[in-house]
Amino acid sequence: MTTTRFAPSPTGYIHVGNLRTALMNYLIARKAGGTFILRIDDTDPERSKEEYVDAIKQDLEWLGLHWDRAERQSDRLDRYAEAADKLREMGRFYEAFETPTELDLKRKKQLNMGKPPVYDRAALNLSDAEKEALRAERGNGVWRFKLDHQRIEWNDGILGDISIDAASVSDPVLIRGDGQVLYTIASVVDDTEMGVTDVVRGSDHVTNTATQIQIIEALGGTCPRFAHHSLLTGPQGEALSKRLGTLALRDLREQGVQPMALLSLMARLGSSDPVELRSDMAELIDGFDIGRFGAAPTKFDVQDLFPLTAKHLQSLPLADVADAVADAGVPTELAEPFWAMARENITTLADLKGWWELCRDGAEPLIADEDREFIAEAVVLLPEGPFDGETWGQWTSAVKEATGRKGKGLFMPLRKALTGMERGPEMAALLPLLQVIRARG
């Protein structure tokens, strides 16, 4: 069975970059009728916060990305310890004691000599007595996985055939000196024991994948299928990493972005398929193909979400937005005609309030000097209420006959006088909702 996972760290709110990873893994699982696991990477007790665990779940639920099971890595520390012991017994795990400053000096020296800046494995030459002396002086060392210096190869679902020389990569640190288990080994143990078959993540993890393949093989596991999606940039190709904090999903939600607009964009962004608004999750699942995504950096512009949100809202019946219409202050008896009028003229649901304020309180008339006599004559011809969908047509026909005006010269001054705006909804739909005019009628 196909099994995928999304493994966020609860050290902050998830953003559009995280969502891309979560959505791809979700769609792969759902398309195959498989399992989608939410796995909280909370092995860092200092930075992991329960409030962010809750926020991650709330954001995924808002988007409709429902998981089949939830796991927490902090509940599985004994499994990582067992894997570490196994690697020690195999001679693939060793303790190293260099300080960050010493490592930096080594890297600079290697670069000056034209060599790749990889860890030189000096710790492998330490005697037991030297290790004990270093522990006494510096505390516990870090634990590194000893890579086999051979090529690591796999067929990537997006990048194609990948081949990395393990000799060009430092032996990865899997456990820190303070005992904290790092992602590299925790992920391997979890993916293996949870039967994860497909892993999709950012292209910044390619080197991690190479080292993890060797760790999986050392522990006797089966490698999942890997795919590494491109990283997002800003609309001008600029690095997005510094802005991701302002692109948290809850901030987009606060700005009125609709879930299906966000999902429709992220399910196609960076692929060879055009972005198209989808009506529901089933359409997203059916149209998803990981093989259609490219390796090039992918431009993301938050402004692209708002036309999609507007288009999505236009497709919704009143029942789907009834709460928002009520929150805008619209009386229940006017909700249906109000939504029919406003839906084509909003970008987000927050815009409903402004349209209801116009209907309820009227607007400052916008009347050019040359139109004042015309407007005064037109107001006299306004039919008696109550107004309905035919009133605008009846009124403008009467005004046309009386004044001789027609076309834009007839309709625009009347719109501006009633709404204070040059553009907006169909006046036939808006006029019956204008409470001030209704009262005059």
C-alpha positions as CSV (number, residue, x, y, z in Angstrom):
1,M,0.0,0.0,0.0
2,T,1.2,3.5,-0.8
3,T,2.1,5.4,2.4
4,T,3.3,9.0,2.5
5,R,3.9,11.4,5.4
6,F,4.2,15.1,6.2
7,A,6.7,15.7,9.0
8,P,6.6,19.3,10.1
9,S,8.6,20.6,13.1
10,P,6.4,22.5,15.6
11,T,8.8,25.4,15.9
12,G,6.5,27.9,14.1
13,Y,3.5,28.2,11.9
14,I,3.5,26.3,8.6
15,H,3.8,28.4,5.4
16,V,3.3,28.0,1.7
17,G,6.6,26.1,1.3
18,N,5.6,23.5,3.9
19,L,2.2,23.3,2.3
20,R,3.7,22.3,-1.1
21,T,5.4,19.3,0.6
22,A,2.3,18.4,2.6
23,L,-0.1,18.6,-0.4
24,M,2.1,16.6,-2.8
25,N,2.4,13.8,-0.3
26,Y,-1.3,14.0,0.5
27,L,-2.3,13.8,-3.2
28,I,0.0,10.9,-3.9
29,A,-1.5,8.9,-1.0
30,R,-5.1,9.7,-1.9
31,K,-4.7,9.0,-5.6
32,A,-3.4,5.6,-4.7
33,G,-6.0,4.9,-2.0
34,G,-3.2,4.8,0.5
35,T,-2.3,6.2,3.9
36,F,-1.2,9.8,4.7
37,I,0.6,10.2,8.0
38,L,1.0,13.4,10.0
39,R,4.3,13.0,11.8
40,I,5.3,15.8,14.2
41,D,9.1,16.2,14.3
42,D,9.4,17.3,17.9
43,T,12.7,15.8,18.9
44,D,14.0,19.3,19.8
45,P,12.5,20.0,23.2
46,E,13.9,23.6,23.3
47,R,12.2,24.8,20.2
48,S,9.1,22.6,19.9
49,K,5.9,24.2,21.2
50,E,2.5,22.6,21.8
51,E,0.8,25.6,20.4
52,Y,2.4,25.0,17.1
53,V,1.4,21.4,17.1
54,D,-2.2,22.6,17.5
55,A,-1.7,25.2,14.8
56,I,-0.3,22.8,12.3
57,K,-3.4,20.5,12.8
58,Q,-5.8,23.5,12.5
59,D,-4.2,24.7,9.3
60,L,-4.3,21.3,7.7
61,E,-7.9,20.8,8.7
62,W,-8.8,24.2,7.3
63,L,-7.4,23.1,4.0
64,G,-9.1,19.7,4.1
65,L,-5.9,17.7,4.3
66,H,-7.0,15.1,6.7
67,W,-4.5,12.6,8.0
68,D,-5.1,8.9,8.5
69,R,-2.8,8.7,11.6
70,A,-0.7,11.0,13.7
71,E,2.7,10.3,15.2
72,R,5.1,12.2,17.4
73,Q,8.8,11.6,17.2
74,S,9.2,12.5,20.9
75,D,7.2,9.3,21.6
76,R,9.7,7.2,19.7
77,L,13.1,8.1,21.2
78,D,13.6,4.5,22.3
79,R,13.4,3.4,18.7
80,Y,16.1,5.8,17.6
81,A,18.3,4.7,20.5
82,E,18.0,1.1,19.4
83,A,18.9,2.1,15.8
84,A,21.9,4.0,17.1
85,D,23.1,1.0,19.1
86,K,22.7,-1.2,16.0
87,L,24.9,1.2,14.0
88,R,27.5,1.2,16.8
89,E,27.7,-2.5,16.8
90,M,28.2,-2.5,13.0
91,G,31.0,0.0,13.3
92,R,29.1,2.6,11.3
93,F,28.6,5.1,14.2
94,Y,31.4,7.0,15.9
95,E,31.8,9.8,18.4
96,A,33.5,13.1,17.4
97,F,34.6,16.0,19.6
98,E,35.6,18.9,17.3
99,T,34.2,22.3,18.3
100,P,32.4,24.4,15.6
101,T,35.4,26.7,15.4
102,E,37.8,23.7,14.8
103,L,35.5,22.4,12.1
104,D,35.3,25.8,10.4
105,L,39.1,26.0,10.4
106,K,39.3,22.5,8.8
107,R,36.8,23.5,6.1
108,K,38.8,26.6,5.3
109,K,42.0,24.7,5.1
110,Q,40.5,22.1,2.7
111,L,39.0,24.8,0.5
112,N,42.4,26.6,0.3
113,M,43.9,23.3,-0.8
114,G,41.3,22.8,-3.5
115,K,39.7,19.9,-1.7
116,P,36.0,19.4,-0.9
117,P,35.2,20.7,2.6
118,V,34.1,17.4,4.2
119,Y,34.8,16.1,7.7
120,D,38.2,14.4,7.7
121,R,37.2,11.6,10.1
122,A,40.0,12.5,12.6
123,A,37.8,11.1,15.4
124,L,38.2,7.6,14.0
125,N,41.9,7.7,15.1
126,L,41.2,8.6,18.7
127,S,42.1,6.1,21.4
128,D,39.7,5.2,24.2
129,A,41.9,7.3,26.6
130,E,41.8,10.3,24.3
131,K,38.0,10.1,24.0
132,E,37.7,9.9,27.8
133,A,40.0,13.0,28.1
134,L,37.9,14.9,25.5
135,R,34.7,14.0,27.2
136,A,36.1,15.3,30.5
137,E,37.2,18.5,28.9
138,R,34.3,19.2,26.4
139,G,31.5,16.9,27.4
140,N,29.9,14.3,25.2
141,G,30.7,14.4,21.5
142,V,28.4,14.2,18.5
143,W,27.7,10.9,16.8
144,R,28.4,10.6,13.1
145,F,27.3,8.0,10.7
146,K,30.3,6.5,8.7
147,L,29.4,6.6,5.0
148,D,30.6,4.0,2.6
149,H,32.7,6.0,0.1
150,Q,30.9,4.9,-3.1
151,R,28.3,6.5,-5.4
152,I,24.8,6.7,-4.1
153,E,22.2,6.5,-6.9
154,W,18.4,6.7,-7.2
155,N,15.8,7.6,-9.7
156,D,14.1,10.7,-8.4
157,G,10.4,11.2,-9.2
158,I,11.1,14.8,-10.3
159,L,14.8,15.3,-10.8
160,G,15.4,12.0,-12.7
161,D,18.5,9.9,-12.2
162,I,20.7,11.2,-9.3
163,S,24.2,10.1,-8.5
164,I,26.2,11.5,-5.6
165,D,29.7,10.5,-4.6
166,A,29.6,9.8,-0.9
167,A,33.2,10.9,-0.5
168,S,32.1,14.4,-1.4
169,V,29.7,14.5,1.6
170,S,30.6,14.7,5.3
171,D,29.7,11.9,7.6
172,P,26.4,13.2,8.9
173,V,25.8,14.0,12.6
174,L,22.9,11.9,13.8
175,I,23.0,12.7,17.5
176,R,24.1,15.9,19.1
177,G,26.4,16.2,22.1
178,D,23.4,17.0,24.3
179,G,21.8,13.7,23.2
180,Q,19.2,15.3,20.8
181,V,18.3,12.9,18.0
182,L,18.5,14.7,14.7
183,Y,16.1,14.5,11.7
184,T,18.4,12.4,9.6
185,I,18.2,9.2,11.7
186,A,14.7,9.8,13.2
187,S,13.2,10.1,9.7
188,V,14.9,6.9,8.5
189,V,13.7,4.9,11.5
190,D,10.2,6.2,11.2
191,D,9.9,5.8,7.4
192,T,11.2,2.3,7.7
193,E,9.0,1.2,10.6
194,M,5.9,3.0,9.3
195,G,6.1,1.5,5.8
196,V,6.5,4.8,4.0
197,T,6.7,4.1,0.3
198,D,7.0,7.6,-1.1
199,V,8.8,10.7,0.2
200,V,8.3,14.1,-1.5
201,R,10.3,17.0,-0.1
202,G,12.3,20.1,-1.2
203,S,15.3,19.9,-3.4
204,D,17.4,21.2,-0.5
205,H,17.1,17.7,1.0
206,V,18.9,15.9,-1.9
207,T,22.1,15.4,0.0
208,N,20.2,14.3,3.1
209,T,18.5,11.7,0.9
210,A,21.8,10.4,-0.3
211,T,23.0,9.8,3.3
212,Q,19.7,8.5,4.4
213,I,19.7,5.9,1.7
214,Q,22.9,4.5,3.2
215,I,21.5,4.6,6.7
216,I,18.3,2.8,5.5
217,E,20.4,0.1,3.9
218,A,22.7,-0.3,7.0
219,L,19.6,-0.8,9.2
220,G,18.1,-3.3,6.7
221,G,15.2,-1.2,5.6
222,T,13.7,-0.7,2.1
223,C,14.2,2.6,0.5
224,P,11.1,4.6,-0.4
225,R,10.6,6.3,-3.8
226,F,12.1,9.8,-3.5
227,A,11.0,13.0,-5.3
228,H,12.5,16.5,-4.6
229,H,10.4,19.4,-5.6
230,S,11.8,22.8,-6.6
231,L,12.1,25.6,-4.0
232,L,9.8,28.6,-4.2
233,T,11.1,32.1,-5.0
234,G,9.4,35.5,-5.0
235,P,7.6,36.8,-8.2
236,Q,10.9,38.3,-9.4
237,G,12.9,35.2,-8.7
238,E,14.2,36.6,-5.4
239,A,14.8,34.3,-2.4
240,L,11.5,33.6,-0.6
241,S,13.1,32.2,2.6
242,K,13.2,35.6,4.4
243,R,9.5,36.2,3.6
244,L,8.1,32.8,4.5
245,G,7.3,34.1,8.0
246,T,4.7,36.4,6.4
247,L,3.3,33.7,4.2
248,A,2.1,31.5,7.0
249,L,-1.2,29.7,6.1
250,R,-3.0,31.4,9.0
251,D,-2.0,34.8,7.7
252,L,-3.3,33.9,4.2
253,R,-6.5,32.7,5.8
254,E,-6.8,36.0,7.7
255,Q,-6.4,37.9,4.4
256,G,-9.4,36.0,3.1
257,V,-7.7,33.5,0.8
258,Q,-10.0,30.5,0.3
259,P,-8.7,26.9,0.8
260,M,-9.6,25.7,-2.7
261,A,-7.8,28.7,-4.3
262,L,-4.7,28.0,-2.3
263,L,-4.8,24.3,-3.0
264,S,-5.5,24.8,-6.8
265,L,-2.4,27.0,-7.1
266,M,-0.1,24.8,-5.1
267,A,-1.2,21.6,-6.8
268,R,0.0,22.9,-10.2
269,L,2.7,25.6,-9.4
270,G,6.0,24.4,-10.9
271,S,4.4,21.8,-13.1
272,S,3.9,21.7,-16.9
273,D,0.1,22.0,-16.4
274,P,-1.6,25.4,-16.2
275,V,-3.0,26.6,-12.9
276,E,-6.8,26.0,-12.9
277,L,-9.3,26.6,-10.1
278,R,-10.7,23.2,-9.0
279,S,-14.1,22.9,-7.4
280,D,-13.2,20.2,-4.9
281,M,-10.5,17.9,-3.5
282,A,-11.5,15.0,-5.8
283,E,-10.6,17.1,-8.9
284,L,-7.2,17.9,-7.4
285,I,-6.5,14.3,-6.6
286,D,-7.5,13.1,-10.0
287,G,-5.4,15.6,-11.9
288,F,-2.2,15.3,-9.9
289,D,0.9,13.8,-11.4
290,I,4.3,14.2,-9.6
291,G,6.1,13.5,-12.9
292,R,4.8,16.7,-14.4
293,F,6.8,18.9,-12.0
294,G,10.1,20.4,-13.0
295,A,13.4,21.1,-11.2
296,A,13.7,24.8,-11.9
297,P,13.0,27.3,-9.0
298,T,9.3,28.1,-8.9
299,K,8.0,31.7,-8.7
300,F,5.3,32.2,-6.2
301,D,3.3,35.5,-6.0
302,V,0.8,35.7,-3.2
303,Q,-1.3,38.1,-5.3
304,D,-2.2,35.2,-7.6
305,L,-4.3,33.7,-4.8
306,F,-6.8,36.6,-4.9
307,P,-8.3,36.2,-8.4
308,L,-8.6,32.5,-7.7
309,T,-10.3,33.2,-4.4
310,A,-12.7,35.6,-6.2
311,K,-13.5,33.1,-8.9
312,H,-14.1,30.4,-6.3
313,L,-16.5,32.6,-4.3
314,Q,-18.5,33.4,-7.4
315,S,-19.2,29.7,-7.8
316,L,-20.7,29.2,-4.3
317,P,-24.4,29.1,-3.4
318,L,-25.6,31.2,-0.5
319,A,-25.6,28.2,1.8
320,D,-21.8,28.0,1.7
321,V,-21.4,31.7,2.7
322,A,-24.5,32.3,4.8
323,D,-22.4,32.9,8.0
324,A,-20.3,35.5,6.3
325,V,-23.3,37.2,4.8
326,A,-24.9,37.3,8.2
327,D,-21.7,38.5,9.8
328,A,-21.7,41.4,7.4
329,G,-25.0,42.5,8.9
330,V,-27.3,41.5,6.1
331,P,-30.9,40.7,7.3
332,T,-31.9,37.1,6.6
333,E,-34.7,38.1,4.3
334,L,-32.3,40.0,2.0
335,A,-29.5,37.4,2.2
336,E,-30.3,35.6,-1.1
337,P,-30.7,38.7,-3.4
338,F,-27.7,40.4,-1.6
339,W,-25.4,37.4,-2.3
340,A,-26.6,37.2,-5.9
341,M,-25.7,40.9,-6.3
342,A,-22.4,40.9,-4.4
343,R,-20.8,37.6,-5.4
344,E,-19.4,38.9,-8.7
345,N,-18.0,42.0,-7.1
346,I,-15.9,40.7,-4.2
347,T,-12.3,39.4,-3.9
348,T,-12.7,38.0,-0.4
349,L,-15.6,37.6,1.9
350,A,-14.4,40.6,3.9
351,D,-15.6,42.7,1.0
352,L,-19.3,41.9,1.8
353,K,-19.3,44.3,4.7
354,G,-18.6,47.3,2.4
355,W,-21.4,46.3,0.0
356,W,-23.9,46.0,2.8
357,E,-22.9,49.3,4.2
358,L,-23.6,50.9,0.8
359,C,-27.0,49.2,0.7
360,R,-27.9,50.1,4.3
361,D,-26.5,53.6,4.5
362,G,-26.3,54.8,0.9
363,A,-23.3,56.7,-0.5
364,E,-22.2,60.2,-1.0
365,P,-23.6,61.0,-4.5
366,L,-21.0,61.5,-7.2
367,I,-22.6,64.1,-9.5
368,A,-20.8,66.2,-12.1
369,D,-22.0,69.8,-12.5
370,E,-23.3,69.1,-16.0
371,D,-25.4,66.3,-14.7
372,R,-27.2,68.0,-11.8
373,E,-30.3,69.0,-13.7
374,F,-30.5,65.6,-15.3
375,I,-30.3,63.8,-11.9
376,A,-32.9,66.0,-10.4
377,E,-35.3,65.2,-13.2
378,A,-34.5,61.5,-13.0
379,V,-35.1,61.3,-9.2
380,V,-38.6,62.7,-9.8
381,L,-39.3,59.8,-12.2
382,L,-38.2,57.1,-9.8
383,P,-41.1,54.7,-9.5
384,E,-42.9,54.1,-6.2
385,G,-41.6,51.1,-4.1
386,P,-41.2,48.4,-3.4
387,F,-38.4,47.9,-5.9
388,D,-37.6,44.7,-7.7
389,G,-35.5,43.4,-10.5
390,E,-37.6,45.2,-13.1
391,T,-37.4,48.7,-11.4
392,W,-34.0,49.8,-12.9
393,G,-35.1,49.0,-16.4
394,Q,-38.5,50.7,-16.0
395,W,-36.9,53.8,-14.5
396,T,-34.1,54.2,-17.0
397,S,-36.6,53.8,-19.9
398,A,-38.7,56.6,-18.4
399,V,-35.7,58.8,-17.9
400,K,-34.5,58.2,-21.4
401,E,-37.8,59.1,-22.9
402,A,-38.0,62.3,-20.8
403,T,-34.5,63.5,-21.2
404,G,-33.3,62.0,-24.5
405,R,-30.2,60.7,-22.9
406,K,-29.1,57.2,-23.8
407,G,-26.2,54.7,-23.4
408,K,-23.3,55.7,-21.1
409,G,-24.6,59.3,-20.8
410,L,-27.8,57.8,-19.3
411,F,-26.6,55.0,-17.1
412,M,-23.3,56.2,-15.7
413,P,-24.6,59.4,-14.0
414,L,-27.4,57.5,-12.4
415,R,-25.0,54.8,-11.1
416,K,-22.7,57.5,-9.7
417,A,-25.5,59.3,-8.1
418,L,-26.9,56.2,-6.4
419,T,-23.6,54.5,-5.4
420,G,-20.9,57.1,-5.5
421,M,-18.9,54.7,-7.8
422,E,-18.3,54.4,-11.5
423,R,-18.3,50.6,-11.4
424,G,-20.0,47.8,-9.5
425,P,-22.8,45.3,-9.6
426,E,-25.6,45.2,-12.0
427,M,-27.9,48.1,-11.0
428,A,-31.0,46.0,-11.6
429,A,-29.8,43.7,-8.8
430,L,-28.4,46.5,-6.6
431,L,-31.3,49.0,-6.7
432,P,-33.8,46.8,-4.8
433,L,-31.3,46.5,-2.0
434,L,-30.5,50.2,-1.5
435,Q,-32.3,50.8,1.7
436,V,-32.2,54.6,1.6
437,I,-33.7,54.6,-1.9
438,R,-36.3,52.0,-0.9
439,A,-37.4,54.3,1.9
440,R,-37.7,57.2,-0.5
441,G,-39.7,55.0,-2.8
